[in-house]
Amino acid sequence: MTQSLISRRRCLHHGLGVTAALAAPWALGQTFPQKPVRLLVGYSAGGGVDAMARLLAQGLSGLWGQQVVVENRAGASGLIAAEAVSRSAADGHTLLLGESGLFIAHLLQPRASLDPTKAFVPVAGLFTSPLMVVGSMGFPAHHPSSLLNELKLNPGRYAYATSGVGTVQHLGFEMLKRRTGAFVVHIPYRGAAQILPDIVGGQVPLGVVSATAGIAQARAGKVKALALMSPVRLPGAEQVAPLSEVLPGFQVAPRLCLLAPSATPAAVVDSLSEAVRQVLESSDSVAAALRQGAVPAYLSANRMVTDLPREVKEWAGVIQAQNIGES
């Protein structure tokens, strides 16, 4: 186990403490869970999605007095883990930490055997991960308005980097292009780790990265923090304005959500959703998530039933309009 992974888990261990006062009311009439709960994650241990899964698992374990075990099944944009959960008993004891990329992957691979919109029932919205548009120090813009002006005045002159075709980062910038009519070339990377060094070095002028990483490099004077893709300014980086201030309604952020097999009883889904709400609304959970670059964004199961299809439809519109496909 790497030192960074040990430090991350230690941070979560000390950062998340669900109090006895929170757990006591739950225990009074508890009928679920009746055994340990498995929480499958479609990404490797040590990454941001895994960190949020472990934060949630620890909170639920403390609330229920029943172990929640995180299992990493990496690959295929989360579809491997999703397949495993979809074949599990629909009793709430096997769950999936889903994220926006899972639904986008299905849109790009319509012949895939699993359709997440049909295979799962949403339990709760969990977190969002703010994204930031950053530029090299030589890029002439400094804020959302000047960024858009520069792109529109110079069609085809600039390129932007993301962590791959079909990622939320990619579709988010394509949404920006669709809204503004700008022509900017996409350069897909194999992952986020290589993007910032190339922006710092000037090999690529623009990139979409996590806000946490972008802010750190901007504070060091290595890149320009140009704009947030989510509509709310972030604590500690209030000087970075959202794109929504010049593009009303613009909002892009990877969403993490909790999913259960589609036949899971409504009573179990509601019980799970309420437990998640209690965990995410605790001050310790909020603080621990923010340290990892995520924002707790609880949505009930009922709200997710209406919000998730709308989000998927919006991504589908961007994919079609911008003629995006796997390369």
Secondary structure, 3 states (H helix, E strand, C coil): CCHHHHHHHHHHHHHCCCCHHHHHHHHHCCCCCCCCEEEEECCCCCCHHHHHHHHHHHHHHHHHCCCEEEEECCCHHHHHHHHHHHCCCCCCCEEEEEEHHHHHHHHHCCCCCCCHHHHEEEEEEEEECCEEEEECCCCCCCCHHHHHHHHHHCCCCCEEEECCCCCHHHHHHHHHHHHHCCCCEEEECCCHHHHHHHHHCCCCCEEEEEHHHHHHHHHCCCCEEEEECCCCCECCECCCCEHHHCCCCCCCCCEEEEEEECCCCHHHHHHHHHHHHHHHCCHHHHHHHHHCCCEEEEECHHHHHHHHHHHHHHHHHHHHHCCCCCC
